[in-house]
Amino acid sequence: MGLNINPDKKIKVLVVDDSAIVRKILSRELAYDPQIEVVGTAPDPYIARDRIVALKPDVLTLDVEMPRMDGITFLRKLMKHFPMPVIVVSSLTAQGGKTAMEAIAAGAVDVVCKPGSAYTIGDTSHALIEKIKAASAARLSVQASKPTQGKKPAEVLSMTETTDKIFAIGASTGGVQALSEVLPALPANAPGTVVVQHMPAKFTTTFAERLDSLCAMEVKEAQDGDAIVPGRVLLAPGGFHMLVRRSGARYYVEIKTGPQVFHQRPSVEVLFNSVAKFVGPNAIGAILTGMGADGAAGLLNLRHAGAHTLAQDEKSCIVFGMPMEAIKLDAAEKVVPLQEVAKTLIMFAQQTATAGKI
């Protein structure tokens, strides 16, 4: 069973933003997609509350900086009394990134940048349309357990032969919650880890900082040339592809622009294909919750290259799109619930990968 998106049934959207111009732009842009119907708009949370009851939208887009009641407070109340998929539309600033992380912690499914000088309206509207479709298929009953506040105790693994292993992880919608459960469960000396999470620029900076505060491993937003070493997680920066390269015995990342792949930059596919090429049987690949097919063929390439591979199971996914596509291709050696992803990664790291398992 996959995404429950019926092409004949329109996704009803309510746009909540205190700016009349933004409400107008978003309503106009969303109306271009035949699968989406903007059923109404609201300038503040109080009017939004009444319109949610009257119009029963499938998805809400929410500005978090509004008068009368801030968006985060509204979101918490909404998820408690009237849970529904919410996409936060936030400013592309460092503060906007922090607020977006708070919103996701409060129950928002995803985040997109407000139209502005940094992003064209076309880029914003395309991203928002894709996220609305993913959100309409999201299962709000699936929530990652809340990670421990502060760094976890630095467990040490007996890994005499795993220092050259690399974890490669890809996620999209629901991935912030999933990664906030998986990465803090890894010990301080786990193999070097590279992660693509579909997320705008600036927001990845804040997300990396948040993960670093939760994990025993060091977590940082990747910069071009960063070494992949045990105990470190490199998160692809929003708006850039991240590839793994090798120089002698040293692995490092290359950060570059280029066309979007599966409508994404960073793309999981780009990361996985580079890991398959340069790391091969020393890699362990994992594909987590998200809509679409980004990373599915790349995970298959990893498996063909002799890497261990896994996918998150349907029951624990907020959106079972990317893992479903990978499973269809027989790209996943194992399919496991979210709470077993970290344990499975470590188990694979302690095994000797054998080339040509397929």
LOVO-40802 format. One record per residue (C-alpha): residue in three letters; residue number from 1; x, y, z. Coordinates in steps of 0.5 Angstrom, whole numbers, plus 500, padded with zeros to 3 digits. Layout:
+-----+-----+-----+-----+-----+
!  aa !   i !  c1 !  c2 !  c3 !
+-----+-----+-----+-----+-----+
! ALA ! NUM !   X !   Y !   Z !
...
+-----+-----+-----+-----+-----+
This chain:
+-----+-----+-----+-----+-----+
!  aa !   i !  c1 !  c2 !  c3 !
+-----+-----+-----+-----+-----+
! MET !   1 ! 500 ! 500 ! 500 !
! GLY !   2 ! 503 ! 507 ! 498 !
! LEU !   3 ! 501 ! 514 ! 498 !
! ASN !   4 ! 493 ! 515 ! 498 !
! ILE !   5 ! 493 ! 521 ! 493 !
! ASN !   6 ! 487 ! 520 ! 489 !
! PRO !   7 ! 488 ! 524 ! 482 !
! ASP !   8 ! 481 ! 525 ! 482 !
! LYS !   9 ! 480 ! 528 ! 489 !
! LYS !  10 ! 483 ! 535 ! 490 !
! ILE !  11 ! 487 ! 537 ! 496 !
! LYS !  12 ! 483 ! 542 ! 500 !
! VAL !  13 ! 488 ! 548 ! 502 !
! LEU !  14 ! 487 ! 553 ! 507 !
! VAL !  15 ! 493 ! 559 ! 507 !
! VAL !  16 ! 494 ! 562 ! 513 !
! ASP !  17 ! 499 ! 569 ! 513 !
! ASP !  18 ! 498 ! 576 ! 516 !
! SER !  19 ! 500 ! 579 ! 509 !
! ALA !  20 ! 495 ! 580 ! 504 !
! ILE !  21 ! 500 ! 580 ! 498 !
! VAL !  22 ! 503 ! 573 ! 500 !
! ARG !  23 ! 496 ! 570 ! 501 !
! LYS !  24 ! 494 ! 572 ! 494 !
! ILE !  25 ! 501 ! 570 ! 491 !
! LEU !  26 ! 500 ! 563 ! 494 !
! SER !  27 ! 493 ! 562 ! 493 !
! ARG !  28 ! 494 ! 564 ! 485 !
! GLU !  29 ! 500 ! 559 ! 485 !
! LEU !  30 ! 497 ! 553 ! 488 !
! ALA !  31 ! 491 ! 554 ! 484 !
! TYR !  32 ! 495 ! 552 ! 478 !
! ASP !  33 ! 496 ! 545 ! 480 !
! PRO !  34 ! 490 ! 541 ! 478 !
! GLN !  35 ! 490 ! 537 ! 484 !
! ILE !  36 ! 490 ! 543 ! 489 !
! GLU !  37 ! 484 ! 547 ! 491 !
! VAL !  38 ! 485 ! 553 ! 495 !
! VAL !  39 ! 479 ! 553 ! 499 !
! GLY !  40 ! 480 ! 559 ! 503 !
! THR !  41 ! 485 ! 564 ! 507 !
! ALA !  42 ! 486 ! 567 ! 514 !
! PRO !  43 ! 490 ! 573 ! 516 !
! ASP !  44 ! 491 ! 570 ! 523 !
! PRO !  45 ! 490 ! 564 ! 527 !
! TYR !  46 ! 483 ! 566 ! 530 !
! ILE !  47 ! 480 ! 567 ! 523 !
! ALA !  48 ! 484 ! 561 ! 521 !
! ARG !  49 ! 481 ! 557 ! 527 !
! ASP !  50 ! 474 ! 559 ! 525 !
! ARG !  51 ! 475 ! 557 ! 517 !
! ILE !  52 ! 478 ! 550 ! 519 !
! VAL !  53 ! 472 ! 548 ! 522 !
! ALA !  54 ! 467 ! 551 ! 517 !
! LEU !  55 ! 472 ! 549 ! 511 !
! LYS !  56 ! 475 ! 542 ! 513 !
! PRO !  57 ! 481 ! 543 ! 509 !
! ASP !  58 ! 486 ! 537 ! 508 !
! VAL !  59 ! 492 ! 541 ! 509 !
! LEU !  60 ! 494 ! 548 ! 512 !
! THR !  61 ! 500 ! 553 ! 510 !
! LEU !  62 ! 502 ! 557 ! 516 !
! ASP !  63 ! 506 ! 563 ! 517 !
! VAL !  64 ! 509 ! 563 ! 524 !
! GLU !  65 ! 510 ! 570 ! 525 !
! MET !  66 ! 503 ! 573 ! 526 !
! PRO !  67 ! 499 ! 578 ! 530 !
! ARG !  68 ! 494 ! 576 ! 536 !
! MET !  69 ! 497 ! 569 ! 537 !
! ASP !  70 ! 504 ! 567 ! 534 !
! GLY !  71 ! 504 ! 561 ! 529 !
! ILE !  72 ! 508 ! 556 ! 534 !
! THR !  73 ! 502 ! 557 ! 540 !
! PHE !  74 ! 497 ! 556 ! 534 !
! LEU !  75 ! 500 ! 550 ! 532 !
! ARG !  76 ! 501 ! 547 ! 539 !
! LYS !  77 ! 493 ! 548 ! 540 !
! LEU !  78 ! 491 ! 546 ! 533 !
! MET !  79 ! 495 ! 539 ! 534 !
! LYS !  80 ! 492 ! 538 ! 540 !
! HIS !  81 ! 485 ! 539 ! 539 !
! PHE !  82 ! 484 ! 539 ! 531 !
! PRO !  83 ! 490 ! 535 ! 528 !
! MET !  84 ! 492 ! 536 ! 521 !
! PRO !  85 ! 498 ! 536 ! 516 !
! VAL !  86 ! 501 ! 543 ! 517 !
! ILE !  87 ! 506 ! 546 ! 512 !
! VAL !  88 ! 510 ! 552 ! 515 !
! VAL !  89 ! 512 ! 558 ! 511 !
! SER !  90 ! 518 ! 561 ! 514 !
! SER !  91 ! 523 ! 567 ! 512 !
! LEU !  92 ! 529 ! 564 ! 509 !
! THR !  93 ! 533 ! 567 ! 515 !
! ALA !  94 ! 537 ! 564 ! 521 !
! GLN !  95 ! 531 ! 566 ! 526 !
! GLY !  96 ! 526 ! 563 ! 521 !
! GLY !  97 ! 530 ! 556 ! 521 !
! LYS !  98 ! 530 ! 556 ! 529 !
! THR !  99 ! 522 ! 558 ! 528 !
! ALA ! 100 ! 521 ! 552 ! 523 !
! MET ! 101 ! 525 ! 547 ! 527 !
! GLU ! 102 ! 520 ! 549 ! 533 !
! ALA ! 103 ! 514 ! 548 ! 528 !
! ILE ! 104 ! 516 ! 541 ! 526 !
! ALA ! 105 ! 517 ! 540 ! 534 !
! ALA ! 106 ! 510 ! 542 ! 535 !
! GLY ! 107 ! 507 ! 538 ! 530 !
! ALA ! 108 ! 508 ! 541 ! 523 !
! VAL ! 109 ! 510 ! 536 ! 517 !
! ASP ! 110 ! 514 ! 540 ! 513 !
! VAL ! 111 ! 517 ! 547 ! 512 !
! VAL ! 112 ! 518 ! 552 ! 506 !
! CYS ! 113 ! 521 ! 558 ! 504 !
! LYS ! 114 ! 517 ! 565 ! 503 !
! PRO ! 115 ! 517 ! 567 ! 496 !
! GLY ! 116 ! 522 ! 573 ! 496 !
! SER ! 117 ! 529 ! 575 ! 494 !
! ALA ! 118 ! 533 ! 569 ! 495 !
! TYR ! 119 ! 528 ! 564 ! 492 !
! THR ! 120 ! 523 ! 566 ! 486 !
! ILE ! 121 ! 516 ! 565 ! 487 !
! GLY ! 122 ! 516 ! 559 ! 482 !
! ASP ! 123 ! 521 ! 556 ! 486 !
! THR ! 124 ! 517 ! 557 ! 492 !
! SER ! 125 ! 511 ! 555 ! 489 !
! HIS ! 126 ! 513 ! 548 ! 486 !
! ALA ! 127 ! 516 ! 546 ! 493 !
! LEU ! 128 ! 510 ! 548 ! 496 !
! ILE ! 129 ! 506 ! 544 ! 491 !
! GLU ! 130 ! 510 ! 538 ! 492 !
! LYS ! 131 ! 510 ! 539 ! 500 !
! ILE ! 132 ! 502 ! 540 ! 500 !
! LYS ! 133 ! 502 ! 533 ! 496 !
! ALA ! 134 ! 506 ! 529 ! 501 !
! ALA ! 135 ! 503 ! 533 ! 507 !
! SER ! 136 ! 496 ! 530 ! 504 !
! ALA ! 137 ! 499 ! 523 ! 505 !
! ALA ! 138 ! 502 ! 524 ! 511 !
! ARG ! 139 ! 500 ! 520 ! 517 !
! LEU ! 140 ! 500 ! 524 ! 523 !
! SER ! 141 ! 499 ! 518 ! 528 !
! VAL ! 142 ! 506 ! 517 ! 527 !
! GLN ! 143 ! 511 ! 521 ! 531 !
! ALA ! 144 ! 518 ! 520 ! 533 !
! SER ! 145 ! 519 ! 519 ! 540 !
! LYS ! 146 ! 522 ! 525 ! 543 !
! PRO ! 147 ! 529 ! 525 ! 544 !
! THR ! 148 ! 533 ! 526 ! 550 !
! GLN ! 149 ! 535 ! 533 ! 551 !
! GLY ! 150 ! 542 ! 534 ! 551 !
! LYS ! 151 ! 547 ! 529 ! 549 !
! LYS ! 152 ! 547 ! 522 ! 550 !
! PRO ! 153 ! 552 ! 518 ! 554 !
! ALA ! 154 ! 558 ! 517 ! 549 !
! GLU ! 155 ! 557 ! 509 ! 548 !
! VAL ! 156 ! 563 ! 506 ! 545 !
! LEU ! 157 ! 563 ! 500 ! 540 !
! SER ! 158 ! 568 ! 495 ! 539 !
! MET ! 159 ! 569 ! 496 ! 532 !
! THR ! 160 ! 576 ! 494 ! 530 !
! GLU ! 161 ! 574 ! 494 ! 523 !
! THR ! 162 ! 569 ! 499 ! 522 !
! THR ! 163 ! 573 ! 505 ! 521 !
! ASP ! 164 ! 573 ! 505 ! 514 !
! LYS ! 165 ! 565 ! 504 ! 514 !
! ILE ! 166 ! 560 ! 510 ! 512 !
! PHE ! 167 ! 553 ! 511 ! 513 !
! ALA ! 168 ! 549 ! 514 ! 508 !
! ILE ! 169 ! 542 ! 516 ! 510 !
! GLY ! 170 ! 537 ! 520 ! 506 !
! ALA ! 171 ! 530 ! 523 ! 508 !
! SER ! 172 ! 525 ! 528 ! 506 !
! THR ! 173 ! 518 ! 529 ! 509 !
! GLY ! 174 ! 518 ! 527 ! 516 !
! GLY ! 175 ! 525 ! 526 ! 516 !
! VAL ! 176 ! 527 ! 531 ! 521 !
! GLN ! 177 ! 523 ! 527 ! 526 !
! ALA ! 178 ! 526 ! 521 ! 524 !
! LEU ! 179 ! 533 ! 523 ! 524 !
! SER ! 180 ! 532 ! 526 ! 531 !
! GLU ! 181 ! 531 ! 519 ! 533 !
! VAL ! 182 ! 536 ! 515 ! 529 !
! LEU ! 183 ! 542 ! 520 ! 530 !
! PRO ! 184 ! 542 ! 521 ! 537 !
! ALA ! 185 ! 541 ! 513 ! 538 !
! LEU ! 186 ! 548 ! 512 ! 535 !
! PRO ! 187 ! 554 ! 512 ! 539 !
! ALA ! 188 ! 560 ! 517 ! 539 !
! ASN ! 189 ! 565 ! 513 ! 535 !
! ALA ! 190 ! 560 ! 510 ! 530 !
! PRO ! 191 ! 562 ! 510 ! 523 !
! GLY ! 192 ! 562 ! 517 ! 519 !
! THR ! 193 ! 555 ! 519 ! 517 !
! VAL ! 194 ! 553 ! 523 ! 511 !
! VAL ! 195 ! 546 ! 525 ! 511 !
! VAL ! 196 ! 541 ! 528 ! 506 !
! GLN ! 197 ! 535 ! 531 ! 508 !
! HIS ! 198 ! 530 ! 535 ! 503 !
! MET ! 199 ! 530 ! 542 ! 507 !
! PRO ! 200 ! 532 ! 549 ! 504 !
! ALA ! 201 ! 538 ! 553 ! 506 !
! LYS ! 202 ! 539 ! 556 ! 512 !
! PHE ! 203 ! 534 ! 551 ! 515 !
! THR ! 204 ! 539 ! 546 ! 515 !
! THR ! 205 ! 544 ! 550 ! 519 !
! THR ! 206 ! 539 ! 550 ! 524 !
! PHE ! 207 ! 537 ! 543 ! 524 !
! ALA ! 208 ! 545 ! 541 ! 524 !
! GLU ! 209 ! 546 ! 545 ! 530 !
! ARG ! 210 ! 539 ! 542 ! 534 !
! LEU ! 211 ! 542 ! 535 ! 532 !
! ASP ! 212 ! 549 ! 536 ! 535 !
! SER ! 213 ! 546 ! 538 ! 541 !
! LEU ! 214 ! 542 ! 531 ! 542 !
! CYS ! 215 ! 547 ! 527 ! 539 !
! ALA ! 216 ! 554 ! 523 ! 542 !
! MET ! 217 ! 557 ! 524 ! 535 !
! GLU ! 218 ! 559 ! 531 ! 532 !
! VAL ! 219 ! 553 ! 534 ! 527 !
! LYS ! 220 ! 555 ! 539 ! 522 !
! GLU ! 221 ! 552 ! 542 ! 516 !
! ALA ! 222 ! 557 ! 540 ! 511 !
! GLN ! 223 ! 562 ! 544 ! 507 !
! ASP ! 224 ! 566 ! 543 ! 501 !
! GLY ! 225 ! 572 ! 538 ! 503 !
! ASP ! 226 ! 570 ! 536 ! 510 !
! ALA ! 227 ! 573 ! 529 ! 512 !
! ILE ! 228 ! 568 ! 524 ! 513 !
! VAL ! 229 ! 571 ! 521 ! 520 !
! PRO ! 230 ! 568 ! 516 ! 525 !
! GLY ! 231 ! 564 ! 520 ! 530 !
! ARG ! 232 ! 562 ! 525 ! 525 !
! VAL ! 233 ! 555 ! 527 ! 522 !
! LEU ! 234 ! 555 ! 531 ! 515 !
! LEU ! 235 ! 548 ! 534 ! 513 !
! ALA ! 236 ! 548 ! 536 ! 506 !
! PRO ! 237 ! 547 ! 544 ! 506 !
! GLY ! 238 ! 540 ! 546 ! 503 !
! GLY ! 239 ! 540 ! 548 ! 496 !
! PHE ! 240 ! 547 ! 544 ! 494 !
! HIS ! 241 ! 548 ! 537 ! 492 !
! MET ! 242 ! 553 ! 533 ! 497 !
! LEU ! 243 ! 557 ! 527 ! 494 !
! VAL ! 244 ! 562 ! 523 ! 497 !
! ARG ! 245 ! 569 ! 523 ! 494 !
! ARG ! 246 ! 576 ! 519 ! 496 !
! SER ! 247 ! 583 ! 521 ! 496 !
! GLY ! 248 ! 587 ! 515 ! 498 !
! ALA ! 249 ! 585 ! 512 ! 504 !
! ARG ! 250 ! 581 ! 519 ! 506 !
! TYR ! 251 ! 574 ! 520 ! 504 !
! TYR ! 252 ! 571 ! 527 ! 504 !
! VAL ! 253 ! 565 ! 531 ! 501 !
! GLU ! 254 ! 564 ! 535 ! 495 !
! ILE ! 255 ! 559 ! 540 ! 496 !
! LYS ! 256 ! 556 ! 543 ! 489 !
! THR ! 257 ! 550 ! 546 ! 485 !
! GLY ! 258 ! 547 ! 543 ! 479 !
! PRO ! 259 ! 541 ! 541 ! 476 !
! GLN ! 260 ! 535 ! 539 ! 481 !
! VAL ! 261 ! 535 ! 531 ! 481 !
! PHE ! 262 ! 528 ! 528 ! 483 !
! HIS ! 263 ! 526 ! 536 ! 484 !
! GLN ! 264 ! 531 ! 536 ! 489 !
! ARG ! 265 ! 537 ! 539 ! 491 !
! PRO ! 266 ! 540 ! 536 ! 495 !
! SER ! 267 ! 538 ! 530 ! 492 !
! VAL ! 268 ! 539 ! 523 ! 496 !
! GLU ! 269 ! 540 ! 520 ! 489 !
! VAL ! 270 ! 546 ! 524 ! 488 !
! LEU ! 271 ! 549 ! 522 ! 495 !
! PHE ! 272 ! 547 ! 515 ! 494 !
! ASN ! 273 ! 550 ! 514 ! 487 !
! SER ! 274 ! 557 ! 517 ! 489 !
! VAL ! 275 ! 557 ! 513 ! 495 !
! ALA ! 276 ! 556 ! 507 ! 491 !
! LYS ! 277 ! 562 ! 509 ! 486 !
! PHE ! 278 ! 567 ! 511 ! 492 !
! VAL ! 279 ! 565 ! 507 ! 498 !
! GLY ! 280 ! 562 ! 501 ! 495 !
! PRO ! 281 ! 562 ! 495 ! 500 !
! ASN ! 282 ! 564 ! 499 ! 506 !
! ALA ! 283 ! 558 ! 503 ! 505 !
! ILE ! 284 ! 551 ! 502 ! 509 !
! GLY ! 285 ! 545 ! 506 ! 506 !
! ALA ! 286 ! 539 ! 507 ! 509 !
! ILE ! 287 ! 532 ! 511 ! 506 !
! LEU ! 288 ! 527 ! 514 ! 511 !
! THR ! 289 ! 520 ! 517 ! 510 !
! GLY ! 290 ! 519 ! 522 ! 505 !
! MET ! 291 ! 515 ! 523 ! 498 !
! GLY ! 292 ! 517 ! 521 ! 491 !
! ALA ! 293 ! 523 ! 516 ! 489 !
! ASP ! 294 ! 529 ! 520 ! 490 !
! GLY ! 295 ! 534 ! 515 ! 493 !
! ALA ! 296 ! 531 ! 509 ! 491 !
! ALA ! 297 ! 535 ! 507 ! 485 !
! GLY ! 298 ! 541 ! 510 ! 488 !
! LEU ! 299 ! 540 ! 505 ! 494 !
! LEU ! 300 ! 539 ! 499 ! 489 !
! ASN ! 301 ! 546 ! 502 ! 486 !
! LEU ! 302 ! 549 ! 501 ! 493 !
! ARG ! 303 ! 546 ! 494 ! 494 !
! HIS ! 304 ! 549 ! 492 ! 487 !
! ALA ! 305 ! 556 ! 495 ! 489 !
! GLY ! 306 ! 556 ! 490 ! 495 !
! ALA ! 307 ! 553 ! 495 ! 501 !
! HIS ! 308 ! 548 ! 493 ! 506 !
! THR ! 309 ! 542 ! 497 ! 505 !
! LEU ! 310 ! 536 ! 498 ! 509 !
! ALA ! 311 ! 529 ! 502 ! 508 !
! GLN ! 312 ! 524 ! 504 ! 514 !
! ASP ! 313 ! 518 ! 500 ! 514 !
! GLU ! 314 ! 511 ! 503 ! 512 !
! LYS ! 315 ! 508 ! 503 ! 519 !
! SER ! 316 ! 513 ! 508 ! 522 !
! CYS ! 317 ! 513 ! 512 ! 516 !
! ILE ! 318 ! 510 ! 519 ! 516 !
! VAL ! 319 ! 510 ! 518 ! 508 !
! PHE ! 320 ! 511 ! 512 ! 505 !
! GLY ! 321 ! 514 ! 514 ! 499 !
! MET ! 322 ! 521 ! 514 ! 498 !
! PRO ! 323 ! 522 ! 507 ! 502 !
! MET ! 324 ! 516 ! 504 ! 498 !
! GLU ! 325 ! 520 ! 506 ! 491 !
! ALA ! 326 ! 526 ! 503 ! 494 !
! ILE ! 327 ! 523 ! 496 ! 496 !
! LYS ! 328 ! 519 ! 496 ! 490 !
! LEU ! 329 ! 526 ! 495 ! 486 !
! ASP ! 330 ! 529 ! 490 ! 491 !
! ALA ! 331 ! 534 ! 495 ! 493 !
! ALA ! 332 ! 533 ! 494 ! 501 !
! GLU ! 333 ! 536 ! 488 ! 504 !
! LYS ! 334 ! 532 ! 490 ! 510 !
! VAL ! 335 ! 526 ! 493 ! 512 !
! VAL ! 336 ! 525 ! 496 ! 519 !
! PRO ! 337 ! 521 ! 500 ! 524 !
! LEU ! 338 ! 524 ! 507 ! 525 !
! GLN ! 339 ! 526 ! 505 ! 532 !
! GLU ! 340 ! 531 ! 499 ! 529 !
! VAL ! 341 ! 534 ! 503 ! 524 !
! ALA ! 342 ! 540 ! 505 ! 528 !
! LYS ! 343 ! 541 ! 498 ! 531 !
! THR ! 344 ! 541 ! 496 ! 524 !
! LEU ! 345 ! 546 ! 501 ! 522 !
! ILE ! 346 ! 551 ! 499 ! 527 !
! MET ! 347 ! 549 ! 491 ! 526 !
! PHE ! 348 ! 551 ! 492 ! 519 !
! ALA ! 349 ! 557 ! 496 ! 521 !
! GLN ! 350 ! 560 ! 490 ! 525 !
! GLN ! 351 ! 559 ! 485 ! 519 !
! THR ! 352 ! 564 ! 484 ! 513 !
! ALA ! 353 ! 560 ! 487 ! 507 !
! THR ! 354 ! 561 ! 482 ! 501 !
! ALA ! 355 ! 561 ! 485 ! 494 !
! GLY ! 356 ! 556 ! 482 ! 489 !
! LYS ! 357 ! 550 ! 480 ! 494 !
! ILE ! 358 ! 545 ! 480 ! 488 !
+-----+-----+-----+-----+-----+
